[in-house]
Amino acid sequence: MDIEKVNSMDFGEFMDVFGNVIERCPLIAAAVWSKRPFSDLGDLEKHFFAFIDGLPLSGQEGVLRCHPELAGRELQWGRLTAESQREQSAAGLQNLGAAERLRLSELTAQYRARFGFPFVLAVRLSDPAAAPRELARRLRCPPAQELRTALGEVKKICHLRLADLLGEQP
């Protein structure tokens, strides 16, 4: 779809297409719709990012809390959003062995206990073996730094999803 099509969408259509660009945060897409017209993918993306950056700390943490655990119960039980299902499946997270899944589960539990939100990683840009390494590394980060890193991953995911929707190379 081209940017002219995006600009011509009514609110409902925009929400149907872009409502989950930021995982389970349709309010962000609703706010971005009001910023039309967009000049290109970068401009559209800029408005999603600006909304996130403008949130208070509690709102930013809330955005992170909307993300599922990697290879967690939601994946195992088939309760992921369609976008997360595609991303986690493409990254091979549904095919982890029992030992790999247990290790990832232990690390994600430690991460959530330390930071108060789930570990977020743009898994399309990595491989299954990278997630536990990255988790272990990020567990050692100070909370403020990790918040910035996790929000950066949300933005990477947003960029990839927008590029997919607009048929552009990420």
DSSP file with accessible surface (Angstrom, degrees, kcal/mol):
  #  RESIDUE AA STRUCTURE BP1 BP2  ACC     N-H-->O    O-->H-N    N-H-->O    O-->H-N    TCO  KAPPA ALPHA  PHI   PSI    X-CA   Y-CA   Z-CA
    1    1 A M              0   0   83      0, 0.0     2,-0.2     0, 0.0     0, 0.0   0.000 360.0 360.0 360.0 145.2    0.0    0.0    0.0
    2    2 A D     >  -     0   0   88      1,-0.1     4,-1.7   165,-0.0     3,-0.5  -0.507 360.0-105.5 -98.6 170.7    1.3    3.5   -0.7
    3    3 A I  H  > S+     0   0   21      1,-0.3     4,-2.7     2,-0.2    35,-0.3   0.811 117.9  61.1 -67.8 -27.9    1.2    6.5    1.5
    4    4 A E  H  > S+     0   0  121      2,-0.2     4,-1.4     1,-0.2    -1,-0.3   0.902 104.4  49.7 -64.2 -39.8   -1.6    8.1   -0.4
    5    5 A K  H  > S+     0   0   80     -3,-0.5     4,-0.7     2,-0.2     3,-0.3   0.921 110.5  50.4 -62.4 -44.2   -3.8    5.1    0.5
    6    6 A V  H >< S+     0   0    0     -4,-1.7     3,-1.2     1,-0.2    -2,-0.2   0.937 110.0  50.3 -59.1 -45.5   -2.8    5.5    4.2
    7    7 A N  H 3< S+     0   0   35     -4,-2.7    -1,-0.2     1,-0.3    -2,-0.2   0.769 109.2  51.8 -66.5 -25.1   -3.6    9.2    4.1
    8    8 A S  H 3< S+     0   0   82     -4,-1.4    -1,-0.3    -3,-0.3    -2,-0.2   0.527  84.3 114.1 -90.3  -4.6   -7.1    8.5    2.6
    9    9 A M    <<  -     0   0    2     -3,-1.2     2,-0.1    -4,-0.7    -3,-0.0  -0.396  63.4-131.8 -68.0 138.6   -8.1    5.9    5.2
   10   10 A D     >  -     0   0  100     -2,-0.1     4,-2.7     1,-0.1     5,-0.2  -0.323  37.1 -92.9 -77.2 173.5  -10.9    6.7    7.6
   11   11 A F  H  > S+     0   0   93      1,-0.2     4,-2.6     2,-0.2     5,-0.2   0.913 123.9  49.2 -57.3 -47.0  -10.4    6.2   11.3
   12   12 A G  H  > S+     0   0   35      1,-0.2     4,-2.3     2,-0.2    -1,-0.2   0.910 112.9  46.4 -62.0 -43.6  -11.8    2.7   11.3
   13   13 A E  H  > S+     0   0   64      2,-0.2     4,-2.1     1,-0.2     5,-0.2   0.919 111.9  51.4 -65.3 -42.8   -9.7    1.5    8.4
   14   14 A F  H  X S+     0   0    0     -4,-2.7     4,-3.5     1,-0.2     5,-0.4   0.931 111.3  48.3 -59.4 -43.8   -6.6    3.0    9.8
   15   15 A M  H  X S+     0   0   36     -4,-2.6     4,-1.8    -5,-0.2    -1,-0.2   0.891 108.8  53.5 -65.4 -39.6   -7.2    1.3   13.1
   16   16 A D  H  < S+     0   0  143     -4,-2.3    -1,-0.2    -5,-0.2    -2,-0.2   0.896 120.2  33.3 -60.7 -38.3   -7.8   -2.1   11.4
   17   17 A V  H  < S+     0   0   37     -4,-2.1     3,-0.3    -5,-0.1    -2,-0.2   0.908 134.2  22.9 -85.7 -44.2   -4.5   -1.8    9.6
   18   18 A F  H >< S+     0   0    0     -4,-3.5     3,-1.8    -5,-0.2     4,-0.4   0.413  87.5 104.6-108.9   1.5   -2.2    0.0   12.0
   19   19 A G  T 3< S+     0   0   11     -4,-1.8     6,-0.4    -5,-0.4    10,-0.3   0.720  90.0  37.4 -61.2 -21.9   -3.9   -0.7   15.4
   20   20 A N  T 3  S+     0   0   25     -3,-0.3    -1,-0.3    -5,-0.1     4,-0.1   0.144  77.0 109.8-118.7  23.3   -1.3   -3.2   16.4
   21   21 A V  S <  S+     0   0    3     -3,-1.8     2,-0.6     1,-0.2   140,-0.2   0.916  89.5  42.9 -62.4 -39.4    1.9   -1.7   15.0
   22   22 A I  S >  S-     0   0    2     -4,-0.4     3,-2.2     3,-0.2    -1,-0.2  -0.952 122.7 -97.0-102.6 116.4    2.8   -1.0   18.6
   23   23 A E  T 3  S-     0   0    0     -2,-0.6    43,-0.1     1,-0.3    -2,-0.1  -0.026  92.5 -20.5 -45.5 119.1    1.8   -4.3   20.3
   24   24 A R  T 3  S+     0   0   87      1,-0.1    -1,-0.3    -4,-0.1    -4,-0.1   0.761 107.4 113.5  52.7  33.8   -1.6   -4.2   21.9
   25   25 A C    X>  +     0   0   16     -3,-2.2     3,-1.4    -6,-0.4     4,-0.9  -0.495  25.6 157.1-129.2  63.6   -1.5   -0.4   22.0
   26   26 A P  H 3>  +     0   0   67      0, 0.0     4,-2.5     0, 0.0     5,-0.2   0.782  67.3  73.0 -63.1 -22.6   -4.3    0.8   19.6
   27   27 A L  H 3> S+     0   0  126      1,-0.2     4,-2.1     2,-0.2     5,-0.2   0.868  93.8  54.3 -58.3 -34.2   -4.5    4.1   21.4
   28   28 A I  H <> S+     0   0    4     -3,-1.4     4,-2.5     2,-0.2    -1,-0.2   0.947 108.2  47.5 -66.5 -45.8   -1.2    5.1   19.9
   29   29 A A  H  X S+     0   0    1     -4,-0.9     4,-2.4   -10,-0.3    -2,-0.2   0.898 109.4  55.1 -61.4 -38.3   -2.4    4.3   16.3
   30   30 A A  H  X S+     0   0   24     -4,-2.5     4,-0.9     1,-0.2    -1,-0.2   0.916 110.2  45.2 -60.8 -42.1   -5.6    6.4   17.1
   31   31 A A  H  < S+     0   0   28     -4,-2.1     3,-0.5     1,-0.2     4,-0.2   0.898 111.7  52.3 -68.3 -39.0   -3.4    9.4   18.1
   32   32 A V  H >< S+     0   0    2     -4,-2.5     3,-2.4     1,-0.2    -2,-0.2   0.877  98.1  65.7 -66.5 -36.1   -1.2    9.0   15.0
   33   33 A W  H >< S+     0   0   59     -4,-2.4     3,-1.6     1,-0.3    -1,-0.2   0.881  94.9  59.1 -52.9 -38.2   -4.2    8.9   12.7
   34   34 A S  T 3< S+     0   0   79     -4,-0.9    -1,-0.3    -3,-0.5    -2,-0.2   0.585  93.0  68.2 -70.7  -8.1   -5.0   12.5   13.6
   35   35 A K  T <  S+     0   0  114     -3,-2.4    -1,-0.3    -4,-0.2    -2,-0.2   0.387  86.0 164.2 -91.4   1.2   -1.5   13.6   12.4
   36   36 A R    <   +     0   0   80     -3,-1.6     2,-0.1    -4,-0.2   -29,-0.0  -0.257  36.0  66.2 -57.1 153.8   -2.3   12.9    8.7
   37   37 A P        -     0   0  102      0, 0.0     2,-0.4     0, 0.0   -33,-0.1   0.498  65.4-167.2 -84.3 154.3   -1.2   13.5    6.0
   38   38 A F        -     0   0    5    -35,-0.3   -31,-0.1    -2,-0.1     3,-0.1  -0.828  16.8-150.4-103.5 143.7    2.0   11.6    6.2
   39   39 A S  S    S-     0   0   84     -2,-0.4     2,-0.3     1,-0.2   -36,-0.1   0.813  70.5 -33.6 -83.9 -30.1    4.7   12.3    3.6
   40   40 A D  S  > S-     0   0   83    -37,-0.1     4,-2.4     1,-0.1     3,-0.2  -0.948  78.0 -67.0-170.2-176.0    6.2    8.8    3.6
   41   41 A L  H  > S+     0   0   11     -2,-0.3     4,-3.0     1,-0.2     5,-0.2   0.910 127.6  53.9 -55.9 -44.9    7.0    5.8    5.8
   42   42 A G  H  > S+     0   0   39      1,-0.2     4,-2.4     2,-0.2    -1,-0.2   0.879 108.6  48.7 -60.1 -39.1    9.6    7.7    7.8
   43   43 A D  H  > S+     0   0   25     -3,-0.2     4,-1.5     2,-0.2    -1,-0.2   0.930 112.5  47.7 -67.7 -44.7    7.1   10.5    8.6
   44   44 A L  H  X S+     0   0    0     -4,-2.4     4,-1.5     1,-0.2     3,-0.4   0.947 113.6  48.4 -59.2 -48.3    4.4    7.9    9.7
   45   45 A E  H  X S+     0   0   34     -4,-3.0     4,-2.7     1,-0.2     5,-0.2   0.900 104.5  60.2 -59.3 -41.7    7.0    6.2   11.8
   46   46 A K  H  X S+     0   0  117     -4,-2.4     4,-2.6     1,-0.2    -1,-0.2   0.876 103.7  50.9 -55.9 -38.6    8.1    9.5   13.4
   47   47 A H  H  X S+     0   0   40     -4,-1.5     4,-1.8    -3,-0.4    -1,-0.2   0.885 109.5  49.1 -71.7 -37.6    4.6   10.1   14.7
   48   48 A F  H  X S+     0   0    1     -4,-1.5     4,-1.9     2,-0.2    -2,-0.2   0.943 114.9  45.6 -62.5 -46.6    4.5    6.6   16.4
   49   49 A F  H  X S+     0   0   41     -4,-2.7     4,-2.9     1,-0.2    -2,-0.2   0.900 109.9  53.7 -64.6 -41.7    7.9    7.2   17.9
   50   50 A A  H  X S+     0   0   56     -4,-2.6     4,-1.9    -5,-0.2    -1,-0.2   0.887 106.6  52.9 -62.8 -37.5    7.0   10.7   19.1
   51   51 A F  H  X S+     0   0   62     -4,-1.8     4,-0.6     2,-0.2    -1,-0.2   0.951 111.9  45.0 -62.4 -47.4    3.9    9.5   20.9
   52   52 A I  H >< S+     0   0    0     -4,-1.9     3,-1.3     1,-0.2    -2,-0.2   0.933 113.3  50.0 -60.6 -47.1    6.0    6.8   22.7
   53   53 A D  H 3< S+     0   0   89     -4,-2.9    -1,-0.2     1,-0.3    -2,-0.2   0.813 107.8  55.2 -63.3 -28.9    8.7    9.4   23.6
   54   54 A G  H 3< S+     0   0   66     -4,-1.9    -1,-0.3    -5,-0.2    -2,-0.2   0.558  86.4 102.9 -82.4  -8.0    6.1   11.8   24.9
   55   55 A L  S << S-     0   0   40     -3,-1.3    -3,-0.0    -4,-0.6     5,-0.0  -0.437  78.8-110.8 -71.9 149.1    4.6    9.4   27.3
   56   56 A P    >>  -     0   0   85      0, 0.0     4,-2.4     0, 0.0     3,-0.6  -0.280  42.0 -93.7 -67.8 167.4    5.4    9.6   31.0
   57   57 A L  H 3> S+     0   0   98      1,-0.3     4,-2.7     2,-0.2     5,-0.2   0.894 127.4  53.5 -51.2 -44.4    7.6    6.9   32.5
   58   58 A S  H 3> S+     0   0   82      1,-0.2     4,-1.9     2,-0.2    -1,-0.3   0.878 109.4  48.8 -63.4 -35.5    4.5    4.9   33.6
   59   59 A G  H <> S+     0   0   21     -3,-0.6     4,-2.1     2,-0.2    -1,-0.2   0.895 110.2  50.5 -70.0 -39.9    3.1    5.0   30.1
   60   60 A Q  H  X S+     0   0   29     -4,-2.4     4,-1.8     2,-0.2    -2,-0.2   0.927 111.4  48.2 -63.6 -43.0    6.3    3.9   28.5
   61   61 A E  H  X S+     0   0   48     -4,-2.7     4,-2.3    -5,-0.2    -1,-0.2   0.886 108.5  56.1 -63.9 -35.3    6.5    1.0   30.9
   62   62 A G  H  X S+     0   0   26     -4,-1.9     4,-0.9    -5,-0.2    -2,-0.2   0.896 103.2  53.5 -63.1 -40.6    2.9    0.2   30.0
   63   63 A V  H >< S+     0   0    7     -4,-2.1     3,-0.8     1,-0.2     4,-0.3   0.929 110.6  47.7 -58.5 -43.0    3.8    0.0   26.3
   64   64 A L  H >< S+     0   0    0     -4,-1.8     3,-1.8     1,-0.2    -2,-0.2   0.895 105.2  58.5 -66.1 -38.1    6.4   -2.5   27.3
   65   65 A R  H 3< S+     0   0  116     -4,-2.3    -1,-0.2     1,-0.3    -2,-0.2   0.688  94.6  66.8 -67.7 -16.3    4.0   -4.5   29.5
   66   66 A C  T << S+     0   0   37     -4,-0.9    -1,-0.3    -3,-0.8    -2,-0.2   0.629  84.1  93.3 -77.1 -13.1    1.8   -5.0   26.4
   67   67 A H  S <  S-     0   0   13     -3,-1.8     2,-0.1    -4,-0.3     3,-0.1  -0.572  77.3-122.3 -83.0 144.8    4.4   -7.2   24.8
   68   68 A P        -     0   0    7      0, 0.0     2,-0.2     0, 0.0    -1,-0.1  -0.385  30.9 -95.8 -79.7 160.7    4.3  -11.0   25.2
   69   69 A E    >   -     0   0   37      1,-0.1     3,-1.3    -2,-0.1     2,-0.3  -0.480  47.5-101.4 -67.2 145.4    7.1  -13.0   26.7
   70   70 A L  T 3  S-     0   0   12      1,-0.3    38,-0.1    49,-0.3    -1,-0.1  -0.582 102.5  -8.4 -70.8 128.4    9.4  -14.5   24.1
   71   71 A A  T 3  S+     0   0    6     -2,-0.3    -1,-0.3     1,-0.1    34,-0.1   0.776 109.8 142.1  55.1  29.9    8.5  -18.2   23.6
   72   72 A G  S X> S-     0   0   17     -3,-1.3     4,-2.3    32,-0.1     3,-0.5  -0.019  70.3 -71.2 -89.4-165.7    6.2  -17.9   26.6
   73   73 A R  H 3> S+     0   0  182      1,-0.2     4,-3.0     2,-0.2     6,-0.2   0.849 127.1  59.7 -58.5 -38.7    2.8  -19.2   27.4
   74   74 A E  H 34>S+     0   0   55      2,-0.2     5,-3.0     1,-0.2     6,-0.6   0.895 108.6  44.7 -61.4 -38.5    1.0  -17.1   24.9
   75   75 A L  H X45S+     0   0   11     -3,-0.5     3,-1.0    -6,-0.2    -2,-0.2   0.946 115.4  47.5 -66.6 -46.5    3.0  -18.6   22.1
   76   76 A Q  H 3<5S+     0   0   84     -4,-2.3    -2,-0.2     1,-0.3    -1,-0.2   0.853 117.3  42.6 -63.9 -34.7    2.5  -22.1   23.5
   77   77 A W  T 3<5S-     0   0  149     -4,-3.0    -1,-0.3    -5,-0.2    -2,-0.2   0.376 112.2-116.1 -94.1   1.4   -1.2  -21.6   23.9
   78   78 A G  T < 5S+     0   0   56     -3,-1.0    -3,-0.2    -4,-0.4    -4,-0.1   0.823  77.0 125.7  70.6  33.2   -1.7  -19.8   20.6
   79   79 A R      < +     0   0  159     -5,-3.0    -4,-0.2    -6,-0.2     2,-0.1   0.204  33.6 116.3-111.0  15.1   -2.8  -16.5   22.2
   80   80 A L  S    S-     0   0   19     -6,-0.6     2,-0.0    -5,-0.1     0, 0.0  -0.439  74.8 -99.3 -76.7 157.8   -0.3  -14.1   20.5
   81   81 A T     >  -     0   0   26     -2,-0.1     4,-2.8     1,-0.1     5,-0.2  -0.348  40.8-105.5 -64.6 160.1   -1.4  -11.3   18.2
   82   82 A A  H  > S+     0   0   58      1,-0.2     4,-2.3     2,-0.2     5,-0.2   0.900 121.5  51.2 -57.2 -40.3   -1.1  -12.3   14.6
   83   83 A E  H  > S+     0   0   46      1,-0.2     4,-2.4     2,-0.2    -1,-0.2   0.936 112.1  44.2 -64.7 -47.8    1.9  -10.0   14.3
   84   84 A S  H  > S+     0   0    5      2,-0.2     4,-3.1     1,-0.2     5,-0.3   0.879 111.0  55.8 -65.6 -36.8    3.8  -11.5   17.3
   85   85 A Q  H  X S+     0   0   60     -4,-2.8     4,-2.4     2,-0.2     5,-0.3   0.946 110.4  44.8 -59.1 -48.2    2.9  -15.0   16.2
   86   86 A R  H  X S+     0   0  150     -4,-2.3     4,-2.7    -5,-0.2    -2,-0.2   0.919 116.1  46.9 -61.4 -45.1    4.5  -14.4   12.8
   87   87 A E  H  X S+     0   0   19     -4,-2.4     4,-1.6     2,-0.2    -2,-0.2   0.935 115.8  42.4 -66.2 -47.8    7.5  -12.8   14.3
   88   88 A Q  H  <>S+     0   0    5     -4,-3.1     5,-2.3     2,-0.2     6,-0.5   0.898 117.0  48.4 -68.7 -37.2    8.2  -15.4   17.0
   89   89 A S  H ><5S+     0   0   32     -4,-2.4     3,-1.8    -5,-0.3    -2,-0.2   0.929 110.0  51.1 -66.6 -45.4    7.5  -18.3   14.6
   90   90 A A  H 3<5S+     0   0   83     -4,-2.7    -1,-0.2     1,-0.3    -2,-0.2   0.828 107.7  54.3 -61.7 -30.2    9.8  -16.8   11.9
   91   91 A A  T 3<5S-     0   0   10     -4,-1.6    -1,-0.3    -5,-0.2    -2,-0.2   0.456 117.1-116.3 -82.0  -1.9   12.5  -16.5   14.5
   92   92 A G  T X 5S+     0   0   17     -3,-1.8     3,-1.2    -4,-0.2    -3,-0.2   0.610  73.4 134.6  80.9  13.2   12.1  -20.2   15.4
   93   93 A L  G > < +     0   0    1     -5,-2.3     3,-0.9     1,-0.3    -4,-0.2   0.773  67.2  57.8 -71.8 -22.7   11.0  -19.6   18.9
   94   94 A Q  G 3  S+     0   0   83     -6,-0.5    -1,-0.3     1,-0.2    -5,-0.1   0.666 103.5  55.9 -77.7 -13.1    8.1  -22.1   18.7
   95   95 A N  G <  S+     0   0  119     -3,-1.2    -1,-0.2    -6,-0.1    -2,-0.2   0.218  76.1 131.3-103.5  13.2   10.6  -24.8   17.8
   96   96 A L    <   -     0   0   16     -3,-0.9    -3,-0.0     1,-0.1    -4,-0.0  -0.381  58.6-117.3 -65.1 145.3   12.9  -24.5   20.8
   97   97 A G     >  -     0   0   34      1,-0.1     4,-2.9    -2,-0.1     5,-0.2  -0.260  32.6 -98.2 -73.2 170.0   13.8  -27.6   22.6
   98   98 A A  H  > S+     0   0   77      1,-0.2     4,-2.5     2,-0.2     5,-0.2   0.901 123.9  48.1 -58.9 -43.3   12.7  -28.2   26.2
   99   99 A A  H  > S+     0   0   80      2,-0.2     4,-2.4     1,-0.2    -1,-0.2   0.918 113.5  47.3 -66.7 -40.8   16.1  -27.1   27.7
  100  100 A E  H  > S+     0   0  109      2,-0.2     4,-2.5     1,-0.2    -2,-0.2   0.915 112.9  48.7 -65.9 -42.6   16.2  -24.0   25.5
  101  101 A R  H  X S+     0   0   79     -4,-2.9     4,-2.6     2,-0.2    -2,-0.2   0.911 111.6  49.8 -64.2 -41.2   12.6  -23.1   26.4
  102  102 A L  H  X S+     0   0  100     -4,-2.5     4,-2.6    -5,-0.2    -2,-0.2   0.934 111.3  48.6 -63.5 -44.9   13.3  -23.6   30.1
  103  103 A R  H  X S+     0   0  115     -4,-2.4     4,-2.4     2,-0.2    -2,-0.2   0.932 113.4  46.8 -61.4 -45.0   16.5  -21.4   30.0
  104  104 A L  H  X S+     0   0    3     -4,-2.5     4,-2.8     1,-0.2     5,-0.2   0.920 111.8  51.6 -64.3 -40.2   14.6  -18.7   28.2
  105  105 A S  H  X S+     0   0   66     -4,-2.6     4,-2.1     2,-0.2    -2,-0.2   0.913 110.0  48.7 -62.7 -43.4   11.7  -18.9   30.6
  106  106 A E  H  X S+     0   0   89     -4,-2.6     4,-2.1     2,-0.2    -1,-0.2   0.930 113.7  46.5 -62.8 -45.4   14.1  -18.6   33.6
  107  107 A L  H  X S+     0   0    3     -4,-2.4     4,-2.6     1,-0.2    -2,-0.2   0.910 111.5  50.4 -66.1 -41.2   15.9  -15.6   32.1
  108  108 A T  H  X S+     0   0    9     -4,-2.8     4,-2.7     1,-0.2    -1,-0.2   0.877 109.5  52.0 -67.1 -33.6   12.6  -13.8   31.2
  109  109 A A  H  X S+     0   0   59     -4,-2.1     4,-2.3    -5,-0.2    -1,-0.2   0.917 111.0  47.3 -66.1 -42.0   11.3  -14.4   34.7
  110  110 A Q  H  X S+     0   0   99     -4,-2.1     4,-2.2     2,-0.2    -2,-0.2   0.911 112.7  50.2 -62.7 -42.7   14.5  -12.8   36.2
  111  111 A Y  H  X S+     0   0    0     -4,-2.6     4,-3.0     2,-0.2     5,-0.5   0.946 111.1  47.1 -61.5 -49.7   14.2  -10.0   33.7
  112  112 A R  H  X S+     0   0   93     -4,-2.7     4,-2.5     1,-0.2    -1,-0.2   0.908 112.3  50.9 -61.2 -41.0   10.5   -9.3   34.6
  113  113 A A  H  < S+     0   0   88     -4,-2.3    -1,-0.2    -5,-0.2    -2,-0.2   0.895 115.6  42.6 -63.5 -37.8   11.3   -9.4   38.3
  114  114 A R  H  < S+     0   0  113     -4,-2.2    -2,-0.2    -5,-0.2    -1,-0.2   0.910 130.5  21.0 -75.8 -43.1   14.2   -7.0   37.9
  115  115 A F  H  < S-     0   0   18     -4,-3.0    -3,-0.2     2,-0.3    -2,-0.2   0.642  93.2-125.4-106.6 -20.2   12.6   -4.4   35.5
  116  116 A G  S  < S+     0   0   31     -4,-2.5    -4,-0.2    -5,-0.5    -3,-0.1   0.577  82.4  71.5  87.4   7.5    8.8   -4.9   35.9
  117  117 A F  S    S-     0   0    4     -6,-0.3    -2,-0.3    -5,-0.1    -1,-0.2  -0.963  89.1 -87.1-147.0 161.6    8.1   -5.5   32.3
  118  118 A P        -     0   0    0      0, 0.0     2,-0.3     0, 0.0   -51,-0.1  -0.340  47.7 -96.6 -72.1 155.6    8.7   -8.3   29.8
  119  119 A F        -     0   0    1    -11,-0.1     2,-0.5   -49,-0.1   -49,-0.3  -0.545  42.0-158.8 -67.6 125.6   11.9   -8.6   27.8
  120  120 A V        +     0   0    4     -2,-0.3     2,-0.3   -51,-0.1    33,-0.2  -0.957  18.9 163.8-115.4 129.7   11.3   -7.1   24.4
  121  121 A L        -     0   0   16     -2,-0.5     2,-2.0    32,-0.1     3,-0.1  -0.991  44.4-123.0-143.6 134.4   13.5   -8.0   21.4
  122  122 A A    >   -     0   0    3     -2,-0.3     3,-2.1     1,-0.2     4,-0.1  -0.575  35.4-175.6 -74.6  84.9   13.0   -7.4   17.7
  123  123 A V  G >  S+     0   0    8     -2,-2.0     3,-1.8     1,-0.3    -1,-0.2   0.729  72.1  70.7 -64.8 -21.6   13.3  -11.2   17.0
  124  124 A R  G 3  S+     0   0   84      1,-0.3    -1,-0.3    -3,-0.1    -2,-0.1   0.734  98.4  52.1 -64.5 -20.3   13.1  -10.7   13.3
  125  125 A L  G <  S+     0   0  110     -3,-2.1    -1,-0.3     2,-0.1     2,-0.2   0.260 116.3  36.6 -98.6  10.2   16.5   -9.1   13.4
  126  126 A S  S <  S-     0   0   38     -3,-1.8    -5,-0.0    -5,-0.1     3,-0.0  -0.771  79.2-108.5-142.7-171.7   18.1  -12.0   15.4
  127  127 A D    >>  -     0   0   78     -2,-0.2     3,-1.6     1,-0.0     4,-0.9  -0.800  39.2 -98.6-122.3 166.9   18.1  -15.7   15.7
  128  128 A P  T >4 S+     0   0   43      0, 0.0     3,-0.6     0, 0.0   -36,-0.1   0.846 121.5  56.4 -56.5 -33.9   16.8  -18.0   18.5
  129  129 A A  T 3> S+     0   0   52      1,-0.2     4,-1.0     2,-0.2    -3,-0.0   0.756  99.3  61.8 -70.1 -22.1   20.2  -18.4   20.0
  130  130 A A  H <> S+     0   0   15     -3,-1.6     4,-3.0     1,-0.2     5,-0.3   0.824  89.5  69.3 -73.8 -30.9   20.6  -14.6   20.4
  131  131 A A  H <X S+     0   0    1     -4,-0.9     4,-2.8    -3,-0.6     5,-0.2   0.938 101.0  42.8 -59.0 -51.1   17.6  -14.1   22.7
  132  132 A P  H  > S+     0   0   33      0, 0.0     4,-2.6     0, 0.0    -1,-0.2   0.915 116.2  49.7 -63.5 -36.6   19.1  -15.8   25.8
  133  133 A R  H  X S+     0   0  153     -4,-1.0     4,-2.2     2,-0.2    -2,-0.2   0.935 113.8  44.9 -63.9 -45.6   22.5  -14.1   25.2
  134  134 A E  H  X S+     0   0   46     -4,-3.0     4,-2.9     2,-0.2     5,-0.2   0.897 112.4  52.4 -67.2 -38.7   20.8  -10.7   24.9
  135  135 A L  H  X S+     0   0    0     -4,-2.8     4,-2.0    -5,-0.3    -2,-0.2   0.943 109.9  47.9 -59.7 -50.1   18.6  -11.4   27.9
  136  136 A A  H  X S+     0   0   28     -4,-2.6     4,-0.5    -5,-0.2    -2,-0.2   0.908 114.4  47.3 -60.1 -40.8   21.6  -12.3   30.0
  137  137 A R  H >< S+     0   0   98     -4,-2.2     3,-1.3     1,-0.2    -2,-0.2   0.949 113.0  47.2 -65.9 -46.8   23.5   -9.2   28.9
  138  138 A R  H >< S+     0   0    0     -4,-2.9     3,-1.6     1,-0.3    -1,-0.2   0.754  97.1  71.1 -73.0 -21.8   20.6   -6.8   29.4
  139  139 A L  H 3< S+     0   0   25     -4,-2.0    -1,-0.3     1,-0.3    -2,-0.2   0.774  96.5  54.9 -61.3 -23.0   19.8   -8.2   32.9
  140  140 A R  T << S+     0   0  182     -3,-1.3    -1,-0.3    -4,-0.5    -2,-0.2   0.500  88.0 104.6 -88.6  -4.2   23.0   -6.5   34.0
  141  141 A C  S <  S-     0   0    9     -3,-1.6    -3,-0.0    -4,-0.2    -4,-0.0  -0.459  80.9-103.6 -78.5 150.0   22.0   -3.0   32.7
  142  142 A P     >  -     0   0   68      0, 0.0     4,-2.6     0, 0.0     3,-0.3  -0.402  37.5-111.2 -64.6 148.4   20.8   -0.2   35.0
  143  143 A P  H  > S+     0   0   77      0, 0.0     4,-2.5     0, 0.0     5,-0.2   0.864 115.0  50.6 -53.6 -43.5   17.0    0.2   34.9
  144  144 A A  H  > S+     0   0   63      1,-0.2     4,-1.8     2,-0.2     5,-0.1   0.913 112.8  46.8 -64.6 -40.0   16.9    3.6   33.1
  145  145 A Q  H  > S+     0   0   74     -3,-0.3     4,-2.4     2,-0.2    -1,-0.2   0.914 111.8  50.9 -66.4 -41.9   19.3    2.3   30.4
  146  146 A E  H  X S+     0   0    0     -4,-2.6     4,-3.2     1,-0.2     5,-0.3   0.890 105.6  55.6 -67.0 -35.4   17.2   -0.9   30.0
  147  147 A L  H  X S+     0   0   17     -4,-2.5     4,-2.5    -5,-0.2    -1,-0.2   0.949 110.1  46.2 -59.3 -46.7   14.0    1.1   29.6
  148  148 A R  H  X S+     0   0  164     -4,-1.8     4,-2.1     2,-0.2    -2,-0.2   0.915 114.0  48.6 -62.0 -42.1   15.6    3.0   26.8
  149  149 A T  H  X S+     0   0   36     -4,-2.4     4,-1.9     2,-0.2    -2,-0.2   0.939 111.8  48.2 -63.9 -46.3   16.9   -0.2   25.2
  150  150 A A  H  X S+     0   0    0     -4,-3.2     4,-2.0     1,-0.2    -2,-0.2   0.913 111.6  49.6 -63.3 -41.3   13.5   -1.9   25.5
  151  151 A L  H  X S+     0   0   10     -4,-2.5     4,-2.3    -5,-0.3    -1,-0.2   0.873 107.0  56.5 -65.9 -33.6   11.7    1.1   24.0
  152  152 A G  H  X S+     0   0   28     -4,-2.1     4,-2.0    -5,-0.2    -1,-0.2   0.888 106.2  50.0 -61.7 -37.8   14.3    1.0   21.2
  153  153 A E  H  X S+     0   0   13     -4,-1.9     4,-2.5     2,-0.2    -2,-0.2   0.896 107.4  53.6 -68.0 -38.9   13.3   -2.6   20.5
  154  154 A V  H  X S+     0   0    2     -4,-2.0     4,-2.7     1,-0.2    -2,-0.2   0.925 109.3  49.3 -59.2 -42.4    9.6   -1.6   20.4
  155  155 A K  H  X S+     0   0   43     -4,-2.3     4,-2.8     2,-0.2    -2,-0.2   0.879 108.6  52.2 -67.6 -36.6   10.5    1.0   17.8
  156  156 A K  H  X S+     0   0   96     -4,-2.0     4,-2.4     2,-0.2    -1,-0.2   0.928 111.1  47.6 -62.7 -43.8   12.4   -1.5   15.7
  157  157 A I  H  X S+     0   0   11     -4,-2.5     4,-2.7     2,-0.2     5,-0.2   0.932 111.7  50.6 -61.7 -45.1    9.4   -3.8   15.8
  158  158 A C  H  X S+     0   0    0     -4,-2.7     4,-2.8     1,-0.2     5,-0.3   0.934 109.6  50.8 -57.6 -47.0    7.2   -0.8   14.8
  159  159 A H  H  X S+     0   0   51     -4,-2.8     4,-2.6     1,-0.2    -1,-0.2   0.931 111.5  47.3 -58.1 -46.6    9.5    0.0   11.9
  160  160 A L  H  X S+     0   0    9     -4,-2.4     4,-2.3     1,-0.2    -1,-0.2   0.913 113.3  47.9 -63.1 -43.3    9.4   -3.6   10.6
  161  161 A R  H  X S+     0   0   10     -4,-2.7     4,-2.2     2,-0.2    -2,-0.2   0.907 113.1  47.6 -66.0 -42.8    5.7   -3.8   10.9
  162  162 A L  H  X S+     0   0    0     -4,-2.8     4,-2.4    -5,-0.2    -2,-0.2   0.922 110.8  51.7 -63.9 -43.2    5.1   -0.4    9.2
  163  163 A A  H  X>S+     0   0    0     -4,-2.6     5,-2.7    -5,-0.3     4,-0.5   0.913 110.1  50.1 -60.0 -41.6    7.6   -1.4    6.4
  164  164 A D  H ><5S+     0   0   82     -4,-2.3     3,-0.9     3,-0.2    -1,-0.2   0.934 111.4  47.9 -59.9 -47.2    5.6   -4.7    5.9
  165  165 A L  H 3<5S+     0   0   58     -4,-2.2    -2,-0.2     1,-0.3    -1,-0.2   0.854 116.2  42.7 -66.1 -34.8    2.3   -2.8    5.7
  166  166 A L  H 3<5S-     0   0   10     -4,-2.4    -1,-0.3    -5,-0.2    -2,-0.2   0.396 111.2-119.7 -92.5   2.4    3.6   -0.3    3.2
  167  167 A G  T <<5 +     0   0   66     -3,-0.9     2,-0.3    -4,-0.5    -3,-0.2   0.828  67.2 135.6  66.7  32.7    5.5   -2.9    1.2
  168  168 A E      < -     0   0   92     -5,-2.7    -1,-0.2    -6,-0.2    -2,-0.1  -0.782  63.4-100.0-111.1 157.5    8.9   -1.3    1.7
  169  169 A Q              0   0  176     -2,-0.3    -5,-0.0    -3,-0.1    -1,-0.0  -0.582 360.0 360.0 -71.9 130.6   12.2   -2.8    2.6
  170  170 A P              0   0   76      0, 0.0   -10,-0.1     0, 0.0    -1,-0.1  -0.302 360.0 360.0 -70.9 360.0   12.9   -2.4    6.3
